[in-house]
């Protein structure tokens, strides 16, 4: 697959699909990590005297009222500060205006187009991968570079569509993601899979992919309770997942020695009382809700991780939305960061990555993926529709 370095960009108009889907509150960007992640690719194109046109979505936009607070104007301002280069911004999605604005670009200039999802208001042209919209966007440039890994599992006009009509490649962020995720397909052993989050059904593909080749699967978060219940324990008012019951029972039968389940939990009686009490599995009462793994489980997980060479982790080990339920995730992340000389840890997107970033562990773990659904899809299938379009 071609990377941006394999194209002659000099004097050419280069369309770069970025992922600027960042949290914005009252016009202020709360976390600019994704903007910073796009800088290397943009700067490279500028260093080759390209005319750079950037596309990105922001949030979900289905009707006119959804546009409020979804403009990329704050992104343009922050990007300009980070690049140290003027970033032109076009707030209109009028195609004639876009065409004229792009045509006026000079070498070394940057133009950010408005939120691609605004095109969904009139017939889901972006998310429906409209051929008409794809052809129009493609007509604006000479080369297309997809550097929005987190969106590459979606067949949208700005990801798959443009790539169908232009010479295409991937940016540095996507290249980094693919190389890091590929490392778990042929991992150094022992290889440990850590799974958390609320639902088993979201992880079934990953479990089926890696269960036979990994040495152990450490399970925390809400998804641990159906396994614990299947083992005959009382789980109180904790998460139940009836639709995954057969899958859980079969997995326990097939891999009884690989599955490592929590032995204690931080528990609460009701959600308005977020002062957890530690309880052993045998102590659960009917009203108890498990909200994080307990201290014995933290030590148990560390015991299995101590000799690991490769770790793939997806999903927090507690109810991450509450600060009092982050201890398990935080302690295991810190343990892996301390062992980063010997353990190659790949963290697959979402709240687990957010926790790592909060604790300033970026650079101390092998890879923090920028994708959520895209990471899971790639791990399951070893490809994405956005990659297939480029290939």
N, C-alpha and C positions, 0 to 999 in steps of 0.2 A: 504494500500500500504506500502511495506517495505521501511524503511529508512536505510541509511548506518549503523546506530547504531544497527540494528537487525541482522547483519551478524557477524560471527566469521571471522575476517580478518587475524588473526595471521599466518604469513608465507605464505599467499596466494598472488597470482598475481591478483591485482585489476585494472580493466580497468575503468577509469573515463572519461566520455565525458564532457569536459568543454566548455565554450564559451569564447575563446580568440580572438574573431573577433573584434579587437581593431584598431583604426586609426593609421597607421604607415606612416610617411613621411620621405623619404630618410633614411630609416633604423631606424628612431627614433620613439618611441611610444609617441603619443600625449596625450592619455588618458588611464591610466592603471586600471580604475575602475573595468572592467570586470575581470581582472587578480586577483585583490584584493578580488573580490567576490567569487572566487573559493578557496581561501586559507583555509577556515575553513574545508571544506571537505577533501582536500588533507592532511592537517595537522592531521586530525583525523585518516585517513588511515595509515599515517606514525607512529602515536602514538601507533597503534596496530601492529606494525612490519610487515606491508604489503609491498609487492613489487608493486610499483605504476607506472602504464602506463597511460599516458594522451593522449587524442585525442581531436582535435579541427579543425574547418575550419577557414579560413581567406579569406574573400572576395569571389568573383565569379571567378571560373577558368573553362573555356570551351575549351581553346586550349593552345598550348605550350607557346605562347607569354604572356598569362595571368598570368603565374607563376612569372613573374618579380615583385619583391617587395612583394610577397605573402608568402615567407617562414616564418615559425614560429621561426626561429633562434633568432630574437630579443625578442620574448616572453620567450624563454628558459632562456636567460640572465637576463631579468627582474624578472622572476619567481624565479630564483636562489637567487637574491638579497632579494626578499620579504620573501622567505621561510627560508633563512639562511641555505640552504641545497643544495648540489650539484644537479643540474638538467642535466642529460645526454640528448643529442639531436641527433636524427638520421635524417639527411637531405635527405636520400634516401627513396623511397617508394618501394624499392625492397623487396619482401615478405620474401625471404630467409634471408636477412640481418636483417629485423625486427624480425623474429623468433629467430635468434641467439642472437640478442641484448637483447631481452626480457628474453630468457633462462639464460643469464648470470647475470641477476639482482639479487642482494642480498636483504635481508630484510632491510627496511628503505631507499631503494634507489628509485629514481624517473627517469623515462624515458619519454620524450616528443617525440611523433612521428610527422613526417612532416604533413603539411596541408592535411586534409582528402580530400579536393576538388581536389588535384592533381590527385586523382584516377578517376576524371571525364573526363580527357583528352582522355582516351582510353575507350569510350563507356558509359560515365555517370554512372560509377559503384557506386559512393557514392550517388549522388542525385537520381539515379534510384533504390536505395535500392537493389543492386545486391546480390543475394543469395550467390554467390561464395565469394564475398568480405566480406559479413556479417559473413559467416562461418569462413573465415580466421581470421578476427579480433577476433572473439569469441574464436578461438583456442589458442589465445595468453594468455588468462586469465582464472580465475576461478570464478570471480564475476564481474558483470557489474553495475556501478553506473552512472546514468545520472544526471548531475548537470548543464546542459546547457539549462535552461528554454527557452531562446529566440529561440532555434532551435526545440523545441519539437512539434511544429505544422507541421513539415516536416517529411515525411516518408523516411528518408535517412538510408543508411547502418549503419552509426555511431550512429544513434539514435534508430530507430525501429529495424533495422536488427540484431545488436548484441544482443539486449534484447530478441530476439526470440530463442537464442541458449544458453543463460547463466542464472543462477540465478541472478535476477536483482532487483535494488532498486533505490531510489532517494537520492541525496545529500542534504546538509543543505540549499543551495540556492534555489533549487526547492521546498523543503519543506516550506521554508519561503514564497515563492511566492504563493503557493497553499493556505496556511493558510490565507494570507492577502487578496487574491482575493476572497476566499470563504466568507469573512466577508460581502461582498456587496450583496450576495444572500439572506441574511436575515438581512438587515441593521437596525440599530437604526434609528429612524425617528425624525425629518424630514430628508429625503434622497434627496440630490441634485446631478443631473448629469450635468457635465460641458463638452461640446463638442466643439472642435475647429479643426484646420487643414484646408486643402484645399478642400477636397471632401466629400460630403455626402455619396456617395456610399460605402466608406470605413467604415462608421459608422452605416450603416443600420441595421446590425445584432445586434449591441449593443443597438441601439435605440429601436428596436422591443422587445428586451429582457427586458429592464428596464422601458420603457415608462409608462406602466400601474402601476408599483409599486413605482416609484419615485414621489416626491412631485412637483419638478420643473426641467426643463431642460434649462440650460443657454447655449446659442449658440453663439459662436464667430468665429473668423477666417474667411477664405474664404467661409466656408460652411453656414455662416449666410445669405449670399446674395440671394440665391434662395428663402429662407424663406421671406426675406424682399421684394423681387420682387413680390412674390406671394401675399403679403399684399397690393400691389399696389404702392409701392414706386419706384422712379427712383434710380437705382444702378450704373449708369454711365458705366464705362469700367471695373467694378469689375467682379469677377468670376461668370460665369453663368454655370449651370449644367442641360442642357435640359433633360438628361436621368433620372434625379431624380425628375422631375417636378410633376409627378403624386403622387409619394411618399410624397413629401413635402405638396402638397395640401391636401392629405388625413390626414396627421399628424396634420395639422393646424385645420382641421374640427373636428378631434377626440379629440384633447387635446388643445383647444384654451386657457385655463387658465394655462396650465403647461409650455408652451413654452415662454421663456423670451428672447427677441431679443435685440440686441444693439440699442441704440437711437442716438448715434453719433459715428463718426469714425475719425481716423487720415487718411488723404487722400493725394494722390499725383496726378500729371497730367501725368507724364511719369516716367518709372523705373530708368532712369539715374539721376533723381532729387529726392533723398531720404531725403528731408526735409519736412516732412508731415505738413499739415494744418488741424486743427480740424474743422469738419463740422457736423452739425445736419443732420439727415436723409432727412429732407425737403429741404436741400440746395444742394444736389448732382446735378452736371451738367454732361453732356454726357461723358466728358473725365475724370471724377474723378474716381480714383481707391482707394478703401478702403484697408488700409494696417495694421490697428490695431484698436482695440476698443478705443473710446474716454473717456475723464474723467467722463462724466455723466454716461456712461455705466459701468465704473469701480465702481462708487458709487452705481449704481443700482444693480449690481451683489453682491456687499458686503452686501447690504440690505437683499437680499434673503439668503445669506450664513451665516449671523450673527447667526441665530437660528438653523442652521443645526447640525445634529449629525453625519451624514455620508455623505461624498462627494466622488464621483467617477469622475475622470477627465481624458479625453484623447484628446490630440491635443492642440497646442498653439492658443492663441487668436489673434495673428498677424502674419505677414510674418517674421517668426523667423530668417531667414537667415540674416536679416538686423538689426543692433544694434538699429536703431531708431524706430524699430517696435516691441520691446520686452516689452515696458512699461506695457501694459495691463496684459500680462502673469505674469510678475515679481510682479506687485502690488497685484494681486489676490493670487499668491503663498505666498507672504509675509504675507498677511492678514490671510490666512489659517494656516500658520506656527505660527503666534501669538496666534491663537485660538486653538492650538493643544491639549490643555487640555480638550476641550469640543467637538472638531470636529475630527472625524476619517477620514483623507484624504488619498485616494488611488489614486496615479498618475500612469496612464497606459503607460509607455514607451515613447520612441522617444524624440522629441524636448522639450516637457514639462518637462521631467525628466532632460534633459540637462540644461534647464534654472534653475531648482531647485538646481542642482549641482553647477552651476556657482555662484549662490547666497548663497552657503554654507548652504542650508536648509536640507541637509541629516541629519536624526536624529530628525528633528523638524516637520516632517510630518510622518504620520503613516506608509506609504509604498510608495517607489519609485520602480516601476517594472522595471526589466532588460529586459523585453520582449517588442517587438513592435507588429508584427503580431501575435506572440504567445499569448500575453496578450489579444488582441481583440478576437482571436479564443477561448480562454478559457472562457472569459466573455460571449461569445455567446453560447457556447456548454457545458460549465462546464466540459470539458475534452479536451485532446490533443492526437494525435496519438502516441506520445512518451510515454505518461502516460498509454494509453491502452495497449501498447506492454509490459510494465512492469507489469501491473495488470494481 
